[in-house]
Amino acid sequence: MLCLEFSDYEEEIRNHLDGMLNGKLFDFDRDIVSIAMNYWVHGYTTGDPGNSTRIGR
């Protein structure tokens, strides 16, 4: 994932949206102003020994 350039993602998003929304009502260049990419995954936490999640620590 980190080896891909932003242009790779933009091309994939463009192709996907053009395929889903093809027609006179959607034009990628006209309708998309910007694309924000977040390379990092989001973390989730679960209870640890002592169940600190349940007691609100």
N, C-alpha and C positions, 0 to 999 in steps of 0.2 A: 504494500500500500504506500509506503513512504518513497518507493522508487518511481511512482507515477508523477507526472507533471500535472499542473492544474489544467492545461489544455487537453490532457487525456480525459479528465473528469468532465470538462465542459463538452467535449465531443460526445461522450457517452450520454450525458444528460440531454443534450440537444437531440440526439438520435431517438432516445426514449420518448421525450415529449413530442417530437414530431410524429412518431409512430402512434402515440395515444391520441393526440389532438390534431391530427392532420386535417387540413381543410382551410377554408377562407377565414374562419374565426380565430385561428391561432397562427402567429408568425413569431418564431423564436427571437429574431433580431428586434422586432417591434415590441413584443410583449414581455421579454425578460430584461430587467434592468441590471440585476447583479445576481451572482451566485456566491454563497458563503460556504466554505468547506472547513470542517473540523476533522483534522487527522487523528485526534486522540480519542480513544474510547472512553466512555463514562464508566466510573466505578460504582459498584453497589456494595453495601455492607450487610452483613448478617450478624446475628448474635454471636458473641465470643463466649468463652467459658465465663460463667457468672451471669450470663444473659443481660449484658448492659443495655441492649436495645430495648428490652421489655421494661426496665426500670428507668429509662430515660437518661442514661449517662452519656 
